[in-house]
Amino acid sequence: MPKLHAQPYDPDANGFYFESMEDYVSKAKLNRNSFGDVVEEYEIQFIDGED
């Protein structure tokens, strides 16, 4: 499986690594910025794996 990283456009939020769509959805639902707001936009970065 590919290893991907969701990098938030929000400078007050932390990104996370994921390997599947289900993993991404579950982590994105819980991701909040330093003010407690939901993070809405991410840049998806390819880290490792097959094309």
C-alpha positions in Angstrom: 0.0 0.0 0.0 1.2 3.5 -0.6 2.1 5.8 2.3 0.5 9.2 1.9 0.5 12.4 4.0 -2.4 14.8 4.4 -0.8 18.3 4.8 -3.3 20.9 6.0 -3.5 24.3 4.3 -4.3 25.6 7.8 -1.0 26.7 9.4 -2.4 26.1 12.9 -3.1 22.4 12.2 -1.0 19.2 12.1 -1.0 16.8 9.2 -1.1 13.0 9.4 0.0 9.9 7.5 -2.5 7.4 6.1 -2.5 4.3 3.8 -6.2 4.0 2.7 -9.3 6.1 2.1 -10.9 4.7 5.2 -7.8 5.6 7.2 -7.8 9.1 5.8 -11.5 9.7 6.5 -11.3 8.5 10.1 -8.2 10.6 10.9 -9.5 13.7 9.0 -12.8 13.6 11.1 -10.7 13.9 14.3 -8.2 16.5 13.1 -8.5 19.9 14.6 -6.4 23.1 14.5 -5.0 24.8 17.6 -8.3 26.7 18.0 -10.4 23.5 18.0 -11.8 24.0 14.5 -12.2 21.2 12.0 -9.5 21.2 9.3 -11.2 21.4 5.9 -8.5 21.4 3.2 -5.4 19.2 2.7 -2.7 18.8 0.2 -2.2 15.0 -0.3 1.5 14.1 -0.6 2.9 10.8 -1.9 5.5 9.5 0.5 6.3 5.9 -0.5 5.0 3.0 -2.5 4.2 2.0 -6.1 2.7 4.5 -8.6 
